[in-house]
Amino acid sequence: MPTIESHGSAAPVPVPPISDEDGEFEALPPIPVQALKQPSGPPDEPPIVDETTGRAWQPRLLLLLILLGFGLRMAYVRQIDTPPFSDMADYEAMALNLLEGRGLIMSDLYKAYRPPLYPLMIAGVYRFFGTRPDSVLLIQCVLSALTVALAYLFTFHLFQLRERGRQAPQEGPTPGALAIRARSIALVAAALLCFEEATIFFCGQLLTETLFTFLFVTWAYLTVKGATRPSLGWATLIGIVGGAAILTRPNFAPLVLAGAYWFFLRSRRHFSPPPPDWHRFSFIESPYAPPLVMVTYAFLVVSLWTIRNQTVLDQFVLVSTNGGVNFYLGHHEDFGYASFGDKEGIRMRLRERGSYDEVLESKIFTL
């Protein structure tokens, strides 16, 4: 019979054997092995997935897609030998006027007709590599290839954000399985963009599409990534990129506002509940601060050009004055791919009346 040793001088006390003759003790069920592998942490947080988790071949496939995307775009661009015309000629004229010291204007008549960021990029490339459009096309191939990588990152973190919103994460797949699934979905998105015909085509044109797509996907990636770890720093970066996208294509402005609202909805769970006493409320530490900072910095970036327009035109123009003619081209009676309506006739009649005001012209095109 086993005994319990005493540290004193008393004799050992015998321990009676445990008997289950009366059925008082029930056998405990075995502990599942899977339960022993559950990660520690709050029950309401799903497993964390990052870009470094998953199979080794997936990063190599992403790199292959990036290089293949760049090669496809360069192969197409090397066949382009068309001089700039129409919108392309306008952007190049703005860049050349800036380099010649006349300012970022299309002509003496149109000083704010086009958004400024893309002509600024052309001017920068021409400044360092000479007045060669093919240098701009090379930069666009690089930007488009980087956009493939950004599409991968955006899709990966969007998947991760969805998994964080699951109601019962403890019942979901393991972190490794989540990583493989997230990477696979992200690779599909990257492959679709890599071989997408329009993105390849616009790499060979002096147009805003390539730069704008790069900024758009960058903004989307930063917004999704920042929603998982909201801070004023992330919000500032998102706002600056959003402002740059607006200066490339002004119709992006409503999406900046919508993105800020989405950011608020997805990120507020990471903040503490508001204190019961409003005197202790801190706006900086609240979920309202990052979205407001995003919008503020976006329009601070845009305001630099708006102030310039006010100085040059003596009128309020947020970004550009070509919104009116674009509205007309899409809504006139004979609208078609090759139909411009009476655009030049309207302009000619304005000149005959002595009107050379591009802001007034834009307003007339909307009537």
Secondary structure, 3 states (H helix, E strand, C coil): CCEECCCCCCCCEECCCCCCCCCCCCCCCCCCHHHHCCCCCCCCCCCCCCCCCCCCHHHHHHHHHHHHHHHHHHHHHCCCCCCCCCHHHHHHHHHHHHHCCCCCCCCCCCCCCCCCHHHHHHHHHHHHHCCCHHHHHHHHHHHHHHHHHHHHHHHHHHHHHHHHCCCCHHHCCCHHHHHHHHHHHHHHHHHHHHCCHHHHHHCCCCCCHHHHHHHHHHHHHHHHHHHHCCCHHHHHHHHHHHHHHHHHCHHHHHHHHHHHHHHHHHHHHHCCCCCCCHHHCCCCCCCCHHHHHHHHHHHHHHHHHHHHHHHHHCCCCCCCCCHHHHHHHHHCCCCECCECCCHHHHHHHHHHCCCCCHHHHHHHHCC
